[in-house]
Amino acid sequence: MAPVGCAGGRTLAIPMVRDFCNASSAASAPGPIGWIEMDLTTIRHVAQPAARAELPAFLEGDSFLAGGTWLYSEPQPHLRRLIDLCALGWEPLSIGPDGVDIAATCTLAALNAAVFPAHWPAARLVAECCRCLMGSFKVWNMATVGGNLCLALPAAPMISLAAGLEGTCLIWSPDGSERRLSIFDFITGARQTALRPGEVLRSLHLPAAALRRRSEMRRASLTKEGRSAALLIGTRGAEGDVTLAVTAATPRPFRFHFERVPDASQLHDTLETALSPAAYHDDVHGAPAWRRHMTLRLAQEIRAALERDDGGSRPEGARRT
Ligand SMILES: Cc1cc2nc3c(=O)[nH]c(=O)nc-3n(C[C@H](O)[C@H](O)[C@H](O)COP(=O)(O)OP(=O)(O)OC[C@H]3O[C@@H](n4cnc5c(N)ncnc54)[C@H](O)[C@@H]3O)c2cc1C
C-alpha cells in the first residue's frame, strides 16, 4: 500500500482508492477496477490535482476526497470519480500575527499537535475540540478539518471550534474566484453547507483577536465515548464582552454576544427566545428536550466561570456532563 495523501505517509486500510490511483496512473489509463480490492466499487477514476489549475471540472458522480473517514465508511453508489484534495499538498497550518490559517486538508492529529503562541489562551480550545471526535488513532490521522466541516454533522468538533473562535471559511469556486463565509453562514443545517457544486473549502481562519480571549468550553454526551450532543464555547474579551457559541445541540451553530457577562436570567431568556424547543437536533445521540436542558445548564456553567475574575480557563480539557 503506497503511503500517500493527507496522512503524510501513514499506511492504513482506508487509502485503497489512492493505491488504485497510483497503480492506474502508472498504467497511464484509468479503467475498470475489478482487479483490485476496493471499498467504493463504483469509482472509475481518482483525480490527484497537484495545483488549483489541475482541479477537474466538477461533474455528476464526482466527490472531493479528503481523509476518506466518512466517504469510505458507507456505500456511495452514485459516485464515479474522486478528486483527492490531499494531492494539492497544502501546508497544514500557518500561524501569523492575525491568527491561524488551517488548511482544509490538515488532519485532526496534526491540528491537535500544533503549538500556539502563549498569548493566545483560547488556542487551548483547538486540542480540546480535536479530542471531541472520539475516533481511534486511525481516524484521527486521516480525518481532516475540511472534511469535518463539509460533512457538517451537528457533532462536528471543527464546527464547534470555528464557532467558538469566530472562524471564517475560505472557499474556492470553480470559476477561479474565492469567497469567504463566517462559519455561521457556511453551516446551514445538519449535513448542509453553503458550498455550491464544485466548490472547495480551502481553509479555516481563526482570528488572533478571538484566540486572545479567555475561554470556557462545556460538552455533553450520552456516553463517555459518544458524539457531542451539546457543545458550548464561551469567550470573554479584555473589555469584558462575552460571546457564546451553541453547537452540537442544534443542527447549525448559533452565536450570542453580550456587552458584559449576562446575569443568569438574561442568559436564560436570550437562549430560550432564540432557540425554541423545535430548534434542537434530534438523533440517536440525544433527544431535543435533553439537548435543550443541557444547553441551558452548560451555558450557565460557562457564564459563572467567565464571571469569575480568576483567569477563567480550566487547565484540563473539555468536561463531560
Ligand atoms: C469512529 C468514528 C467516529 C467519528 N466521530 C465523529 C464525530 O464525533 N463528529 C463528526 O463530525 N464526525 C465524526 N466522524 C465522521 C468523520 O470521520 C469526520 O467527520 C471526519 O472529520 C471527516 O473528515 P474526512 O477528511 O475523513 O472527510 P471525507 O470522508 O474525505 O469527506 C467527507 C465529506 O466532505 C467532503 N469534503 C471533504 N473535504 C472537502 C473540502 N475541502 N471541500 C469540499 N468538500 C470536502 C467530501 O466530498 C465528503 O462529502 C467519525 C467517524 C468515525 C469513523
Ligand as a Chemical Component Dictionary entry (heavy atoms), coordinates in Angstrom:
data_LIG
# 
_chem_comp.id                   LIG 
_chem_comp.type                 NON-POLYMER 
_chem_comp.pdbx_formal_charge   0 
_chem_comp.three_letter_code    LIG 
# 
loop_
_chem_comp_atom.comp_id 
_chem_comp_atom.atom_id 
_chem_comp_atom.alt_atom_id 
_chem_comp_atom.type_symbol 
_chem_comp_atom.charge 
_chem_comp_atom.model_Cartn_x 
_chem_comp_atom.model_Cartn_y 
_chem_comp_atom.model_Cartn_z 
_chem_comp_atom.pdbx_ordinal 
LIG C1  C1  C 0 -15.111 6.195  14.716 1  
LIG C2  C2  C 0 -15.565 7.462  14.069 2  
LIG C3  C3  C 0 -16.007 8.494  14.862 3  
LIG C4  C4  C 0 -16.448 9.682  14.294 4  
LIG N1  N1  N 0 -16.870 10.691 15.116 5  
LIG C5  C5  C 0 -17.283 11.848 14.575 6  
LIG C6  C6  C 0 -17.697 12.924 15.412 7  
LIG O1  O1  O 0 -17.733 12.815 16.629 8  
LIG N2  N2  N 0 -18.091 14.063 14.825 9  
LIG C7  C7  C 0 -18.080 14.207 13.463 10 
LIG O2  O2  O 0 -18.417 15.283 12.976 11 
LIG N3  N3  N 0 -17.688 13.220 12.652 12 
LIG C8  C8  C 0 -17.303 12.035 13.155 13 
LIG N4  N4  N 0 -16.909 11.032 12.330 14 
LIG C9  C9  C 0 -17.116 11.205 10.865 15 
LIG C10 C10 C 0 -15.832 11.641 10.086 16 
LIG O3  O3  O 0 -14.778 10.762 10.349 17 
LIG C11 C11 C 0 -15.356 13.050 10.447 18 
LIG O4  O4  O 0 -16.394 13.988 10.269 19 
LIG C12 C12 C 0 -14.137 13.485 9.633  20 
LIG O5  O5  O 0 -13.613 14.686 10.140 21 
LIG C13 C13 C 0 -14.410 13.657 8.150  22 
LIG O6  O6  O 0 -13.226 14.133 7.547  23 
LIG P1  P1  P 0 -12.548 13.400 6.314  24 
LIG O7  O7  O 0 -11.341 14.212 5.944  25 
LIG O8  O8  O 0 -12.309 11.978 6.556  26 
LIG O9  O9  O 0 -13.702 13.605 5.217  27 
LIG P2  P2  P 0 -14.069 12.716 3.941  28 
LIG O10 O10 O 0 -14.688 11.442 4.361  29 
LIG O11 O11 O 0 -12.908 12.646 2.999  30 
LIG O12 O12 O 0 -15.157 13.696 3.270  31 
LIG C14 C14 C 0 -16.368 13.993 3.940  32 
LIG C15 C15 C 0 -17.246 14.841 3.008  33 
LIG O13 O13 O 0 -16.721 16.173 2.914  34 
LIG C16 C16 C 0 -16.388 16.493 1.564  35 
LIG N5  N5  N 0 -15.160 17.278 1.627  36 
LIG C17 C17 C 0 -14.055 16.946 2.348  37 
LIG N6  N6  N 0 -13.156 17.934 2.279  38 
LIG C18 C18 C 0 -13.695 18.899 1.491  39 
LIG C19 C19 C 0 -13.225 20.183 1.071  40 
LIG N7  N7  N 0 -12.046 20.692 1.464  41 
LIG N8  N8  N 0 -14.018 20.921 0.282  42 
LIG C20 C20 C 0 -15.233 20.436 -0.118 43 
LIG N9  N9  N 0 -15.741 19.248 0.270  44 
LIG C21 C21 C 0 -14.962 18.482 1.068  45 
LIG C22 C22 C 0 -16.256 15.160 0.845  46 
LIG O14 O14 O 0 -16.541 15.267 -0.545 47 
LIG C23 C23 C 0 -17.286 14.328 1.580  48 
LIG O15 O15 O 0 -18.579 14.577 1.077  49 
LIG C24 C24 C 0 -16.459 9.836  12.879 50 
LIG C25 C25 C 0 -16.009 8.784  12.080 51 
LIG C26 C26 C 0 -15.572 7.615  12.651 52 
LIG C27 C27 C 0 -15.106 6.507  11.742 53 
# 
loop_
_chem_comp_bond.comp_id 
_chem_comp_bond.atom_id_1 
_chem_comp_bond.atom_id_2 
_chem_comp_bond.value_order 
_chem_comp_bond.pdbx_ordinal 
LIG C1  C2  SING 1  
LIG C2  C3  SING 2  
LIG C2  C26 DOUB 3  
LIG C3  C4  DOUB 4  
LIG C4  N1  SING 5  
LIG C4  C24 SING 6  
LIG N1  C5  DOUB 7  
LIG C5  C6  SING 8  
LIG C5  C8  SING 9  
LIG C6  O1  DOUB 10 
LIG C6  N2  SING 11 
LIG N2  C7  SING 12 
LIG C7  O2  DOUB 13 
LIG C7  N3  SING 14 
LIG N3  C8  DOUB 15 
LIG C8  N4  SING 16 
LIG N4  C9  SING 17 
LIG N4  C24 SING 18 
LIG C9  C10 SING 19 
LIG C10 O3  SING 20 
LIG C10 C11 SING 21 
LIG C11 O4  SING 22 
LIG C11 C12 SING 23 
LIG C12 O5  SING 24 
LIG C12 C13 SING 25 
LIG C13 O6  SING 26 
LIG O6  P1  SING 27 
LIG P1  O7  DOUB 28 
LIG P1  O8  SING 29 
LIG P1  O9  SING 30 
LIG O9  P2  SING 31 
LIG P2  O10 DOUB 32 
LIG P2  O11 SING 33 
LIG P2  O12 SING 34 
LIG O12 C14 SING 35 
LIG C14 C15 SING 36 
LIG C15 O13 SING 37 
LIG C15 C23 SING 38 
LIG O13 C16 SING 39 
LIG C16 N5  SING 40 
LIG C16 C22 SING 41 
LIG N5  C17 SING 42 
LIG N5  C21 SING 43 
LIG C17 N6  DOUB 44 
LIG N6  C18 SING 45 
LIG C18 C19 SING 46 
LIG C18 C21 DOUB 47 
LIG C19 N7  SING 48 
LIG C19 N8  DOUB 49 
LIG N8  C20 SING 50 
LIG C20 N9  DOUB 51 
LIG N9  C21 SING 52 
LIG C22 O14 SING 53 
LIG C22 C23 SING 54 
LIG C23 O15 SING 55 
LIG C24 C25 DOUB 56 
LIG C25 C26 SING 57 
LIG C26 C27 SING 58 
# 
